[in-house]
Amino acid sequence: MDASIDRSRRASVILYALVERGGEEPVDCRVRNLSIRGACIDDNLCFVVGECVILTMGAVPPFTATVVWAEHDYAGLSFPREVDLAAARQPRGRVLPTVKAGWTASMDDPYRRRT
């Protein structure tokens, strides 16, 4: 048995996470099960064992994960630190772009001149 594979208690889930690898555009992947130190995700990116990826899941800030196995359209990820499972299950927030042009550029400025 490989000691690097996390054997923490896993919860069956269906969550979506953003996975980024090697500076490529992040891709949505489905998380099938989750523990505080790892996850099983759908492998639609053809992961390579040992590869490091950046994972964004729920309300958890982006963090690195290592691919510990990949087979039959699934991949196992190991986390370097414990992840808050409740935060991981929350919906991922969308970041809206900030507009800084025209009259909207000073809209939030408390010292703007009002006419």
C-alpha positions in Angstrom: 0.0 0.0 0.0 1.3 3.4 -1.0 1.7 5.6 2.1 1.2 8.8 0.0 -2.4 7.9 -0.6 -4.7 9.5 1.9 -7.0 7.1 3.7 -9.1 9.7 5.6 -12.9 9.1 5.7 -14.4 10.1 2.4 -17.8 11.6 1.8 -19.6 10.9 -1.5 -20.4 14.2 -3.1 -21.2 15.8 -6.4 -19.5 19.1 -6.4 -17.8 21.2 -9.1 -14.3 22.5 -8.8 -12.1 24.5 -11.1 -8.8 22.7 -12.0 -5.9 24.6 -13.4 -2.8 22.9 -14.7 0.4 24.4 -16.0 -0.9 27.9 -16.7 -3.8 26.7 -18.9 -7.3 28.0 -18.6 -9.1 26.5 -15.5 -11.6 23.7 -16.4 -14.6 22.6 -14.4 -14.3 19.1 -13.0 -16.8 17.0 -11.0 -15.7 16.0 -7.5 -17.0 12.5 -6.8 -15.8 12.1 -3.2 -14.0 14.3 -0.7 -12.0 14.1 2.5 -10.0 16.6 4.4 -6.8 15.5 2.6 -8.0 14.4 -0.8 -10.6 14.0 -3.5 -11.6 11.8 -6.4 -12.5 13.8 -9.5 -13.6 13.1 -13.1 -10.4 12.9 -15.2 -11.4 14.7 -18.4 -8.0 16.3 -18.6 -5.9 13.1 -18.8 -3.9 13.8 -15.6 -0.4 12.3 -15.0 0.5 10.8 -11.6 2.7 13.3 -9.7 1.4 16.3 -11.5 0.5 19.4 -9.4 -2.7 21.3 -10.1 -4.4 24.3 -8.6 -7.9 23.5 -7.3 -10.7 26.0 -6.5 -13.6 24.4 -4.7 -16.5 26.1 -3.0 -15.5 28.9 -0.7 -12.0 27.4 -0.1 -9.3 29.7 -1.6 -7.3 28.1 -4.5 -4.8 25.6 -3.3 -2.4 23.1 -4.9 -3.1 19.4 -5.1 -1.1 16.4 -6.4 -2.4 13.7 -8.6 -1.7 10.4 -6.9 -3.6 8.1 -9.3 -5.4 8.4 -12.6 -7.4 5.6 -14.3 -10.8 4.8 -15.9 -11.8 8.5 -16.3 -11.1 9.3 -12.7 -8.2 10.9 -10.8 -7.3 10.9 -7.1 -5.9 14.1 -5.7 -4.0 14.6 -2.4 -4.0 17.9 -0.6 -0.9 19.2 1.2 -3.1 20.5 4.1 -6.5 19.8 5.5 -9.4 21.4 3.7 -12.5 22.7 5.4 -15.2 20.4 4.1 -18.1 22.7 4.9 -16.4 25.6 3.0 -15.7 23.2 0.1 -19.4 22.3 -0.2 -20.5 26.0 -0.5 -21.3 27.3 -3.9 -18.4 28.9 -5.7 -18.8 32.6 -5.9 -18.5 34.4 -9.2 -16.0 37.3 -9.4 -17.4 40.1 -11.5 -15.0 42.3 -13.3 -14.5 45.8 -11.9 -15.3 48.5 -14.4 -12.9 51.4 -14.3 -13.9 53.5 -17.3 -16.2 56.5 -18.0 -18.5 57.8 -15.3 -18.5 54.5 -13.4 -14.8 54.8 -12.5 -15.5 57.1 -9.6 -18.9 55.6 -8.6 -17.5 54.1 -5.3 -15.3 57.0 -4.4 -16.6 58.6 -1.2 -15.0 61.9 -2.1 -16.4 62.3 -5.6 -18.1 65.5 -6.5 -21.8 65.2 -6.6 -23.8 67.4 -9.0 
